[in-house]
Amino acid sequence: MRVGRRMTERTPPKLATALLNALGPRDGAVSGDLREVYADGRSRGWYWRQVVTVILVTNYPIVIARGVATGWLTLWAFRFVTADFNRQFSNWSLDWLIINLGSHPFVMLWAVVLSGRPFQLAAYLLSGWTVARFHRRYSTMAVFWFMVTVLVRSAWQAANWFKLQARVYNEIAFPIWMAAFAALPLIILLGGWLANAPPKLRRLA
């Protein structure tokens, strides 16, 4: 009876094994390794933790979802932390331009389109870097799909701007700048590259 009970206890949890087979790597090597280690005396909790970890780091849809969530969380956190400084910088720079340039068209361009862009660029670089650092094994895929979600949102915002406001501005510069800035999320790819580039290349960048 003891032997039979011990053999039963050394059988991995069926639900965890089923999830691993459905969502984990297809080669079966990882599943076999986990079963062997579990048979040597590891606990059910250990087996479950390993299964969840393997699924999270090897299942492509989950990796993509994690990358997208990590990137958007980084963007939100950066904007939240820098909101006051961004506002102060925008006000200070606009005052300086008005004093020095008066009614020059660039002043309006800066006020309406350009003033927040330095912080936006920094946010994109940081978010791409963060996604890559947290998804080293699949950094290219995670960063790319996160960038796609931001790019789609940027294009949608630009389309709404053209629909609602483009006719208000007579200067051709405004639509041109808005169209160009719709592509800014591509900077996220640079942030991801910087996270994994060799030190010498990072210094050149």
C-alpha positions in Angstrom: 0.0 0.0 0.0 2.8 2.4 0.8 4.5 1.7 -2.5 1.3 2.3 -4.4 0.6 5.5 -2.5 4.1 6.8 -3.1 3.8 6.1 -6.9 0.5 8.0 -6.9 2.0 10.9 -5.1 4.8 11.0 -7.6 2.4 11.4 -10.5 2.5 15.1 -11.5 -0.8 17.0 -11.1 -2.9 16.1 -14.1 -4.4 19.6 -14.6 -0.9 21.2 -14.6 0.4 18.7 -17.0 -2.6 19.2 -19.3 -2.0 23.0 -19.3 1.7 22.5 -20.0 0.9 20.2 -23.0 -1.7 22.6 -24.3 0.1 25.9 -23.8 3.8 25.0 -23.4 6.6 24.1 -25.9 5.7 21.5 -28.5 8.8 19.4 -28.3 7.9 17.7 -25.1 11.4 18.0 -23.7 10.5 20.4 -21.0 7.5 18.3 -19.9 9.7 15.2 -19.6 12.3 17.1 -17.6 9.7 18.4 -15.2 8.2 15.0 -14.7 11.7 13.5 -13.9 12.5 16.2 -11.4 9.1 15.9 -9.8 9.5 12.1 -9.5 12.7 12.7 -7.6 10.8 14.4 -4.8 9.8 17.9 -5.7 6.5 19.2 -4.4 3.2 19.7 -6.2 3.6 23.5 -5.6 7.0 23.4 -7.2 5.6 21.6 -10.3 2.8 24.1 -10.6 5.2 27.0 -10.4 7.4 25.6 -13.1 4.5 24.9 -15.4 3.2 28.5 -15.0 6.7 29.9 -15.6 7.2 27.8 -18.7 3.9 28.8 -20.2 4.4 32.5 -19.5 7.9 32.6 -21.1 7.3 30.3 -24.1 3.7 30.8 -25.2 3.7 33.4 -28.0 0.2 34.9 -27.4 1.0 35.2 -23.7 4.4 36.7 -24.4 2.8 39.2 -26.8 0.1 40.1 -24.2 2.7 40.6 -21.5 4.8 42.8 -23.8 1.9 44.9 -24.7 0.8 45.2 -21.1 4.3 46.0 -19.9 4.8 48.7 -22.5 1.5 50.5 -21.9 2.0 50.4 -18.1 5.5 52.0 -18.7 4.0 54.7 -20.9 1.3 55.4 -18.3 3.8 55.5 -15.4 6.2 57.8 -17.3 3.4 60.2 -18.2 2.1 60.2 -14.7 5.5 60.9 -13.1 6.5 63.6 -15.6 3.1 65.3 -16.0 3.9 68.3 -13.8 7.4 68.8 -15.2 6.1 68.4 -18.8 3.5 71.1 -18.1 6.0 73.5 -16.6 8.4 72.9 -19.4 5.7 73.6 -22.0 4.6 76.8 -20.3 8.2 78.0 -19.8 9.2 77.2 -23.4 6.1 78.9 -24.8 6.7 82.1 -22.8 10.3 82.2 -23.9 9.3 81.8 -27.6 6.6 84.5 -27.3 9.1 86.9 -25.8 11.8 86.2 -28.4 9.8 85.4 -31.5 6.6 87.3 -31.0 3.9 86.2 -33.4 6.1 84.0 -35.5 4.1 80.9 -36.9 6.6 78.6 -35.2 5.2 79.8 -31.8 1.8 78.5 -32.6 3.3 75.3 -34.1 5.2 74.8 -30.8 2.1 75.5 -28.6 -0.2 73.2 -30.5 2.0 70.4 -31.9 5.6 70.3 -30.7 5.8 71.2 -27.0 5.0 67.7 -25.6 7.0 65.8 -28.2 10.3 65.6 -26.3 8.6 63.8 -23.4 6.7 61.6 -25.8 9.9 60.5 -27.5 11.4 59.8 -24.1 8.3 57.7 -23.1 8.5 55.7 -26.3 12.2 55.0 -25.9 11.8 54.0 -22.3 8.8 51.7 -22.9 10.6 49.9 -25.8 13.6 49.5 -23.6 11.6 48.2 -20.7 9.6 45.6 -22.8 12.9 44.3 -24.2 14.5 44.0 -20.8 11.6 42.1 -19.4 11.3 39.8 -22.4 14.9 39.0 -23.2 14.2 35.7 -24.9 11.5 37.1 -27.1 12.3 40.7 -27.0 11.9 41.4 -30.7 8.4 39.9 -30.9 7.2 41.6 -27.7 8.6 45.0 -28.6 7.3 44.8 -32.1 3.7 44.0 -31.2 3.6 46.6 -28.4 4.8 49.1 -31.0 2.0 48.0 -33.4 -0.6 48.7 -30.7 0.8 52.2 -30.0 1.2 52.9 -33.8 -2.5 52.0 -34.4 -3.6 54.3 -31.6 -1.4 57.1 -32.9 -2.8 56.7 -36.4 -6.4 56.7 -35.1 -5.7 59.9 -33.1 -4.1 61.6 -36.1 -7.1 60.6 -38.3 -9.5 62.2 -35.7 -7.4 65.3 -35.6 -7.6 65.7 -39.4 -11.3 65.0 -39.3 -12.1 67.5 -36.5 -9.5 70.2 -36.6 -7.4 70.3 -39.8 -9.8 72.9 -41.4 -9.2 75.2 -38.5 -5.6 75.7 -39.3 -4.7 77.5 -42.5 -0.9 76.8 -42.2 0.0 73.7 -44.1 2.7 73.0 -41.5 0.1 71.7 -39.0 -1.3 68.8 -41.0 2.2 67.9 -42.2 3.6 67.8 -38.6 0.6 65.8 -37.3 1.0 63.2 -40.1 4.7 62.9 -39.3 4.2 62.5 -35.6 1.7 59.8 -36.1 4.7 57.6 -37.0 6.6 58.5 -33.8 5.8 55.1 -32.1 8.4 53.6 -34.4 10.9 55.0 -31.9 9.8 52.2 -29.6 11.8 49.8 -31.8 14.9 51.9 -31.1 14.3 51.6 -27.4 14.0 47.8 -27.7 17.2 47.7 -29.8 19.1 49.7 -27.2 18.1 47.3 -24.5 19.9 44.4 -26.2 22.5 46.1 -28.4 26.2 45.4 -27.5 27.8 48.2 -25.4 29.9 49.5 -28.2 26.9 49.9 -30.5 24.9 51.6 -27.7 27.7 54.1 -27.3 27.6 54.9 -31.0 23.8 55.3 -30.8 
